[in-house]
């Protein structure tokens, strides 16, 4: 969608978000506010940083949904400030992120690597683990893992099984390109499911996969050169203008595992 002079600027959107958040959460103070980023401190002295890139991207795509977008994202953010309840192991799910996310968070947060639970999936993708709550997700920390008495080795099976129980997967598409639908939040995590075979995806050649955002999964075959070019262009478009982006790469299935397609 093209920019309009009637759209809120990044800083105006950020200020509106902060006003809405403080109406839901009392006794928090703003340490710093700039375009699409707010740093907040609570009564216990804990500092939180809110990044609004995804919310602003949604707003730019559908400006008429401004109130709903602000309310939804501030409701999710407000959960950070409430007393934590014990984690329900049955609600732990896998979240797929790419190296860009990993590197950015590592640079922004000094203790990011120590405090988050993740596995490297391939040279571009990482598996993070989170608790799926009613209106938000909460990433697992190493302390959470200790409390749950779980190790990372067992975590992936648990998380994938939990997610399988939550999702109903549909396949759509034609002309050599398929798409998977599973509710709009966790499609990218489907790469961890045991579904990748010729029966489910009758493509020409080896299975080629694109996961440009969390809700979009495209599949074609390695011999479908025209379709591969279409997916490359779609990936560029979504990574430039979309929200909740995951990866700007294509992947090929080798020995039941997706590798970056060179």
N, C-alpha and C positions, 0 to 999 in steps of 0.2 A: 504494500500500500504506500502511495506517495505521501510525503509530508504535507501538512496543511497549516496555514498560518493560525488556524483556530485551535490546533492541538496544544495541549500543555507542553511547556518546555520540560527538560529533564529535571531542573531544579524545582520548578513549580509542582511537578508530579511528586518529587521527593518530599517536599514540604507538606503536601496534602496527605501523603502516606504517614508522615510523622504525626500530624494532627489527629488522624484517625487512630493510630496506634496508642497515643497517649490518652485518648478517650476510653480505651479498653484496658489499659494497664496504668495504674497509678504508681507514684513514687519511683519514676525513672527519670534520668536526666540525660540530655543530649551532650555528648562530648564533642562531636564533630558532625557536620552535615554538609554534603556536597552532592554533585550530580549523581543520582542513583546509588548513593551510599550514605548510611547513617551509622554512627558509632554511639552506643548507649551504655550507661552504667546504671546498675540497679542498687538497691539499698545495701546489699551484701558486698558491694564493690566489684561485682563481676561485670566484665565488659562484653558486650555483644555487638557484632557488626552485621547490619542488614544490607544485602545487595539487591537492588531492585531492577536489574537488567531484564529478567524474565517478565516481571509484572509490567514494565514499561513497553516491552515488545508486544505483549498481549494487547495493551492499551492502544498502541499504534496500529495494530491490525484491526481492532474493533473499538474505536473511540466511544461509541454509544454505550459500551459496557463498563465505563469508568468506575461507577459506584460499586458495581459487583466485583470488579477486579480488586479495587482498593480494600473492600470489606473482606474478601476471601484471603488475600495475602496478609492483611493485618491480623486477621483471626488466627491464621497459621503462625505468624510471628509471635503473637501474644502468648502462645503456649510455652515459649521459652522461659517466661518469667514466673510461671506458676510452679508450685512445689512438684518435683518429679515423683511420679508414682512408679512402683516396681515394674520393670520391663516384662512384658508377656512374651515368652519365647515363641509362642504360637503365631505371633505377629511380626516376627523378624523376616525381612525380605531382602533380596539382593538388588542393588542399584548399580547400573553400568555408567561409568564416567570415563572420559578419555584423558590422555596425558596433559592436554592443555589445562583441564580442571585441576588435575593433580599438581602440576607445577605452579599454577596460580595460587592455590590454597597453601601449598608448602611455603611459598614466598610471603604470603600475607600473615600466616599464623605460625608463630615460633614453634609451638608444640603440636602442630597439625599431625605430623607423622607418628608421634608418640601417642596421641590421644584418639586417633581414629583407627577403626578396624577395617582392613582392606586386604585384597589379594591382587596380584598382577595377573591379568588374563592373557594378554599377549603384548606385543611391543607398543601398542597404542591404547589399550583398554585396561581398566581396573574395575574390580568388583568391590563396592562398598556395601556395608550392611547397615540396615536401619529398622526401626520399629514403625510399622504402619499404624498410624493412629486415625481417628475418625476424620479429622480435617487437616492433618499434617503428617510429616514423617520426622523421626528423630534419629540422627545417625548414631550408631553404637560407638562407644569409646572403649578403650582397653579396660577401664574400670568396670564398665558394664559387663564385659566378657568374664571378668573375674567373679563378679557377683553371681552371674548365671552359671558359673562353673563349666564353661564351654571353651573349647579350643577352636582355632581357626579351621583346622582340618575338618571338623564335624559341622562347621557353620554353614558351608555352602549347601550341603545336602538338606539341612534343616530349612534354610531360607528358601531354596528352590521348591521343596515340598510345600511349604507354607504358601508360596506364591501360586503354585499350581492349583491349590484349593480355592484361591480367590478369583482366578481368571477363567473366562470362557473365550477360547481362541477361535477366530473366524479367518478364513483365507478368502481373499478376493483377488480379482485381476484377470487379465487376459493378454494376448499378444506377447507372451514370453516374459512379462513382468507381473509378479505376485506381490500382494500386500497383506500384512497380518494386522488384525484388529483384536484388541483385548482390553478395552475399557478406557484407554487414553492416557494412562499414567506409567505403565510398566512394560510396554511393548519391547523396548530395547533389551530388557532382561530376558526375553525369550531366547536369546542366543545360548542360554544355559540349559534350556529344556532339551529333552531327548526326543526331538521331533524332526531333526534334519536328515532326511533321507529322500530317495527318488520317489517313493510312493506319495509322500506329502507334497513334494515339489518337483514335478516332472519337467525339469528345465533341460535345455540343450547344453550339455557339458557339465562341468562341476558347479556347485551352488555358489553364487556370488551374492553377497549380502551388503545392504546399506542401512545404517541406523543413524540418520542425521539428527534426529531428536528423540526424546523419550517415548513419543507416541507414534513414531513412524518406522516401520520395518519394510524394506523393499527387497525382493529376491528376483534374480534372473540367472541365466546360465553363462558359463565362461565362453561359450561359442556365440553368444548373442552380442556381437560387438556393437551394434547400433543401440541396443538397450543399455549396454554398459555406459555408453556415452550419454544417454538420456539420464541415467542415474547420477553420473558425475555432475551434470549440470544442475540436477535437482538438489544434490548435496550442497553445491556452492550457494544456490539460492536460499536454502533453508538455514545454512550456517551464517549467512549474511543478514537475513531478515527475520528468522524464526525465533521462537522462545524455547527454553529447555533443550538447547542443542546438546547432542551427545558426541558425535564424531564427524570429521570431514573426510574420512577414509572409506574405501571399499574393502570388503573382506572375502576371502575364499575359504571354503570348507576343505580341510585336509585332515584325514584321520580323526574325524568326529570333533575337530577343533577349528575354530575360525582364526585365520592368520591374515595379516594385512596384505592386500593385493598390491604388488609392486607393478 
